Amino acid sequence: MRSTSRFLASAPTSSVRAPGKADRHADGDCVRTTDIRAAVRGQVPDVCPPFVTDRIRDRHHPELTMPRKIRPKTILITGGASGIGAETARLAARKGHRIAVSDVDLAGAKAIADELGGGSFALPLDITNAAQWEKALDTVWKTFDGLDVLINNAGVVHPGNARSVDNAGHQRTIDINFMGPLKGMLAVFPRMLAQGHGQLVTVCSMSAFLPSPGLASYSASKHALRAFHHAMGMEERKGPIKFTIVHPTATETPMLEQEAQNDDTALAFAASPVTPQYVAEVIVDAMEKAKLEVFMPQDRARWIRNIGTNAQMLRKLADPGIEAGVAALNARRAAKG
């Protein structure tokens, strides 16, 4: 759910190749000036990034930019007892959505659901257990008479260099971070298909693009999760189900604090983390606007993704990144006493 190579997020602008006369997209991609000119003439191609047409509509059709009322949705959130899941539940509830808060920590999930009110409720769910998925979905369908959105958010981390983590730790990471969401998507999909609508929101990580020392199986699980999400979305592209995936950067959650106890994860602390409230805002916005994929940090996303496919650059950045991370981690520990 978070990027483990945050030092890349703080890279100076000069290290990113200048886009020339192109406009920069919110996620770091470039939009050609010719695309904008074509859009002005009404010749907007299907592949034209949404922000181009949005900007043109804002200028020439201000009536279309007025805030639109979002229809209240029914949402099932996994890992909803704390961190990003809890903050996403809080924000979605404030916006009028009804929430089913699920977690292996039922007491924690109940505390969040009680706080939300408004028809929200808690239920136990071990996302690695296919039978529990079916039972949870039965409860959601009975309570909400259907489900609009599944937000797959739950995840774990077993910090430490790969050879210092036992096989059970690596397996548990893959089971929860990859197989858990996979089982949930496959369990809910036929139900959503039968009702004629639905949305699968995957909370992944910028680690889907960048491996990180000290978090090898975590990075691997996020690579796999993104690949599965998009492959399934491609398979079901002509159907009524929407697919959205969000990649948070490092986030101040209990999971990050767990990593802070292990020196092997120093790279993950090379830049300041964001708050779970900020990530929740990005997730809910992506859900409501049915975005395909959202990256964080947006202004460095393209550069980060390019680095992730350059093995030579990954090796080159490891030492300075870890050095910066060690200093930041030591400062963090000193501040906490």
C-alpha positions, -999 to 999 in steps of 0.1 A, spaced: 0 0 0 30 23 0 62 30 -18 93 17 -3 117 38 -24 107 72 -13 141 88 -20 130 88 -56 101 110 -48 124 137 -36 147 137 -66 154 172 -79 135 183 -109 167 186 -129 171 149 -128 139 144 -148 142 148 -186 126 181 -197 94 175 -216 101 202 -242 69 219 -254 47 192 -241 23 198 -211 28 176 -181 0 153 -170 -9 151 -134 7 116 -131 39 127 -147 32 117 -183 35 142 -211 6 155 -233 16 166 -267 7 202 -277 -9 188 -309 -33 168 -288 -45 200 -270 -49 218 -303 -68 189 -317 -91 190 -287 -98 227 -292 -110 219 -327 -132 192 -313 -110 164 -325 -103 147 -292 -90 112 -297 -101 84 -274 -66 81 -260 -63 118 -251 -56 121 -214 -88 132 -195 -71 163 -181 -68 178 -216 -105 176 -224 -113 187 -188 -92 218 -192 -108 227 -225 -143 221 -211 -136 242 -181 -126 271 -204 -154 269 -230 -182 252 -210 -181 263 -174 -215 249 -167 -200 215 -171 -175 221 -143 -201 227 -116 -198 202 -87 -219 172 -94 -237 153 -68 -222 119 -62 -247 91 -57 -242 74 -23 -225 41 -28 -222 9 -8 -186 1 -2 -167 -29 13 -132 -20 26 -107 -46 37 -81 -38 63 -105 -11 76 -96 -12 113 -66 12 110 -43 32 88 -53 39 52 -84 16 54 -98 34 84 -92 69 70 -108 59 37 -138 46 55 -141 78 75 -138 100 44 -162 79 23 -188 80 51 -185 118 55 -193 120 18 -225 100 23 -214 65 13 -224 34 34 -194 13 45 -189 -23 54 -156 -22 74 -138 -56 73 -107 -67 91 -92 -97 109 -93 -73 139 -130 -73 144 -129 -52 175 -110 -25 156 -134 -27 127 -164 -24 150 -148 7 166 -145 24 132 -180 13 121 -195 27 153 -177 59 147 -191 62 112 -227 55 119 -251 60 90 -258 24 83 -221 13 83 -212 -19 100 -183 -42 107 -176 -78 98 -147 -102 103 -127 -111 72 -95 -130 66 -89 -122 30 -67 -153 24 -98 -175 32 -121 -180 2 -149 -193 24 -148 -161 46 -150 -140 14 -182 -157 4 -197 -154 40 -187 -117 41 -203 -110 7 -235 -128 17 -237 -105 47 -230 -74 26 -256 -84 0 -282 -91 28 -275 -57 45 -269 -34 15 -290 -54 -11 -259 -54 -33 -225 -38 -34 -212 -9 -55 -175 -9 -47 -149 -33 -32 -118 -15 -20 -90 -41 -15 -68 -24 10 -56 -50 35 -19 -58 35 11 -69 56 49 -65 56 76 -88 69 106 -64 69 142 -76 66 166 -86 39 153 -115 18 177 -141 33 168 -130 69 131 -136 64 120 -172 67 99 -189 40 68 -186 61 72 -148 62 76 -145 25 46 -168 19 24 -149 42 32 -117 24 23 -131 -9 -9 -148 5 -22 -116 20 -9 -89 -4 -16 -107 -36 -37 -138 -32 -61 -121 -8 -72 -93 -31 -72 -118 -60 -96 -141 -41 -118 -111 -32 -120 -99 -68 -129 -133 -81 -155 -138 -54 -173 -105 -58 -171 -103 -96 -199 -127 -106 -222 -110 -80 -215 -76 -95 -219 -89 -130 -253 -103 -120 -264 -70 -106 -251 -52 -137 -226 -28 -122 -198 -26 -97 -162 -13 -92 -131 -30 -81 -106 -6 -64 -72 -20 -57 -49 -2 -32 -15 -12 -45 18 7 -40 45 25 -59 65 -6 -49 47 -22 -78 72 -3 -99 103 -2 -76 118 -31 -57 132 -21 -23 159 -36 -1 145 -50 31 111 -54 16 117 -79 -13 86 -100 -10 64 -70 -3 76 -54 -35 71 -87 -54 35 -90 -41 27 -55 -53 42 -61 -87 20 -92 -90 -11 -74 -77 -8 -47 -103 -3 -72 -131 -33 -92 -121 -56 -62 -117 -48 -49 -152 -49 -83 -168 -84 -89 -154 -94 -54 -163 -83 -60 -199 -102 -93 -200 -134 -76 -187 -130 -44 -207 -163 -47 -225 -183 -55 -194 -201 -32 -168 -175 -36 -140 -151 -7 -135 -114 -12 -125 -94 13 -105 -60 10 -90 -42 34 -67 -5 34 -58 2 52 -26 37 63 -17 51 57 18 24 64 43 25 70 81 7 38 92 13 10 117 29 -9 89 55 19 84 62 19 121 68 -18 119 94 -12 92 110 15 113 121 -12 138 143 -29 112 176 -14 99 173 -33 66 144 -11 55 164 22 57 157 30 21 120 33 29 127 63 51 148 84 27 120 109 22 91 120 44 59 99 43 25 112 36 -5 110 59 -32 83 56 -57 111 54 -41 123 22 -40 88 7 -77 84 16 -85 115 -3 -68 102 -34 -85 68 -31 -120 82 -27 -115 107 -55 -102 79 -78 -132 58 -68 -158 85 -74 -143 95 -108 -137 59 -118 -100 66 -127 -81 37 -142 -48 42 -124 -34 68 -100 2 73 -89 18 90 -60 37 113 -59 20 126 -91 48 150 -101 75 122 -101 54 92 -112 67 89 -148 104 92 -136 98 66 -109 82 41 -133 111 45 -157 137 40 -130 119 8 -120 126 -7 -154 163 3 -154 183 -23 -134 215 -3 -138 200 28 -123 184 9 -95 219 -3 -84 233 31 -88 207 47 -66 208 21 -39 238 34 -19 229 71 -18 192 62 -11 202 39 18 226 64 32 198 91 32 174 66 47 197 57 76 200 93 86 163 98 84 155 66 103 179 76 130 163 110 133 129 94 134 139 71 162 155 99 182 124 120 179 103 92 193 127 88 222 
